[in-house]
Amino acid sequence: MNKLLAMEVFVQVVDAGGFTRAAENMQLPKASVSTLVQSLELSLSVKLLHRTTRQVTVTSDGAAYYERCLRILSDVREAEESLSRNRASPSGRLRVDVATGVANDIIIPALPGFFELYPDIALELGCGDRPVDLIEEGVDCAIRGGALPDSSLIARRIGVLHFITCASPAYLAKYGRPLHPNDLVRHRCVNYFSSKTGKIHEWDFARGDEQIQIAPPSCLAVNDSTAYISAGLAGLGMMQMPSYTIDTYLRSGQLELLLEDWHSAPLPVNVVYPQNRHLSAKVRVFVEWVADLFLTHPGFQSKAPARQPAFEQA
């Protein structure tokens, strides 16, 4: 049995939801597809698929094996691609993880240009503020803000985030406007907590030689950037957010800038990927593309030394 072919056939059966469609996609006889999957199950001593007359579904063992097969087949294709002279048009599945705000505001609007350059790449874009384990979850690369404790990842700095303090007009009409960061202890604030540790992030301010770090009183804490903005717009409290995410709301008057003579130290933004992905053409071109994208975005340009994260993932 050709183990790699059997793995590819198994993946195709799961993706297609049946043997007939998988056989058509691979241009193989249906009997050959069925035989290869049965041989694979026999060699593993594990049932990978539930078969009925109406449908084929994956077992729990099959689901775990499916993810491993995807990684193995991807690694094989990348190894072949790295030795190929024709590297101008990378192809295959590319899994990228980014925070929801970065996905909605930066990455997705620019993707038409990316696909014009690389039409053969099938991008799977994971969106959320939860930090992911790239190796364990089979993610090719991610965009992250803050310190990078995982030394097994290769990182490329692509920009910085600048944080500003703001609130809705409705909130300010009811509670007033702070004149100094210390005034926040008498206000209502929307806080952000870590999805991983549950810790609420502190706010920091600097003006000249004066530096202040506080844990403002929280009326509400969330762990999602979209929910965070929604809470601020609803007048639930003041918030501290990356400037690029709320520029539109400031221009429209839905939010107002506070403590303008104070600044919060910027947060470094990196694109990171596992060391075994560095030869992959599809990862390489995405990293170059996203680095250029952030380089030309005014919201990510460096103006001051970077600090530790207020958000775990940018």
C-alpha positions, -999 to +999 in steps of 0.1 A: +000+000+000+012+035-009+007+051+025+009+087+013-016+080-015-039+063+011-037+093+033-045+116+004-075+095-005-087+094+031-085+132+033-104+135+000-131+112+013-136+132+044-136+165+025-160+153-001-182+135+024-182+102+004-163+078-017-180+085-050-172+123-050-137+116-037-131+092-066-144+117-091-122+144-077-091+122-078-100+106-111-097+071-095-120+041-096-144+041-066-133+006-058-096+017-056-106+046-032-125+022-010-097-004-010-071+022+000-091+035+029-098+000+041-061-009+039-053+022+058-077+013+086-063-023+087-027-010+090-037+013+118-061-011+135-085+018+139-119+026+123-115+059+106-150+063+090-186+054+097-202+041+065-239+038+059-259+035+026-266+073+028-235+090+041-199+086+053-189+103+085-155+105+103-150+088+137-133+105+166-101+087+158-105+095+121-109+132+129-077+132+148-059+112+121-074+135+094-057+166+110-024+147+111-027+137+075-033+173+065-001+183+082+020+154+067+007+160+032+013+197+035+048+191+046+055+168+017+041+193-008+062+221+008+094+199+007+088+193-030+079+229-036+111+241-019+132+221-044+112+231-074+125+257-098+090+270-104+083+288-071+066+318-087+031+305-080+029+288-046-002+267-040-021+248-014-039+253+019-025+281+041-038+284+077-034+319+092-046+331+126-052+368+134-073+388+159-108+397+148-101+434+145-070+429+124-089+405+102-119+428+096-101+461+093-067+452+077-064+417+062-098+409+046-102+443+027-067+437+012-072+400+002-085+406-033-050+419-041-034+389-024-054+364-045-046+383-077-010+376-069-014+341-056-046+325-070-036+290-062-034+295-024-064+284-004-064+306+027-080+295+059-082+326+081-088+319+118-102+350+135-103+356+173-085+370+203-077+336+217-039+328+215-034+296+195-007+270+196+005+271+161+022+237+161-005+218+181-033+233+160-016+231+126-015+268+120+011+280+094+015+315+107-002+341+129-001+379+136+005+386+172+010+416+194+033+418+224+061+397+238+068+363+222+075+338+250+076+308+226+112+308+213+104+279+189+086+304+166+103+326+140+091+362+143+092+392+119+084+426+132+058+442+110+047+472+130+034+486+163+000+493+178-007+527+194-034+528+221-056+557+229-082+563+256-118+573+246-155+571+255-188+578+240-205+612+242-234+596+262-209+584+288-191+617+291-224+636+294-234+614+323-201+609+341-179+638+329-144+639+313-112+628+331-084+654+332-057+631+346-052+593+345-057+592+382-092+604+377-100+570+362-105+555+397-137+576+399-150+565+365-165+534+349-142+516+325-146+487+301-116+463+306-101+435+286-092+402+301-069+374+289-086+344+273-057+323+285-052+335+321-083+355+329-061+384+340-075+419+334-049+440+316-038+472+332-037+506+315-006+527+312+001+564+305+031+585+300+037+623+297+073+635+297+091+618+326+058+609+343+046+573+340+014+558+354+001+523+354-033+516+368-060+490+370-092+511+365-124+500+381-143+478+358-180+479+351-175+452+324-146+431+312-146+412+278-121+391+260-130+400+224-120+432+206-153+435+187-173+432+220-149+457+236-157+484+210-194+476+212-194+481+249-177+515+245-201+526+219-230+516+242-217+541+268-208+514+293-175+531+301-142+544+290-119+522+270-083+520+258-080+506+223-056+505+193-060+538+174-066+521+140-097+503+153-116+534+164-104+561+140-137+558+121-158+562+153-137+592+164-143+609+130-180+602+131-183+615+167-195+582+181-164+582+204-144+611+218-106+611+225-096+615+262-064+625+279-049+637+247-017+650+263-009+615+276+002+585+255+003+548+260+034+530+250+030+511+217+027+474+213+050+455+189+033+435+162+049+404+147+041+378+121+052+344+135+055+309+122+070+276+132+106+269+122+096+240+100+075+264+078+105+286+068+110+268+035+073+270+025+068+292-005+031+300+005+042+310+040+070+331+026+049+350+002+021+356+028+047+370+053+061+393+027+027+405+016+014+411+051+047+429+061+042+453+031+005+457+040+013+468+076+043+489+064+020+512+044-007+514+071-004+546+092-020+529+122+011+506+127+040+530+122+066+533+150+066+565+170+079+554+204+096+524+222+073+493+223+059+478+255+045+446+269+011+435+256-022+450+265-037+424+242-022+390+239-027+388+201-029+416+177 
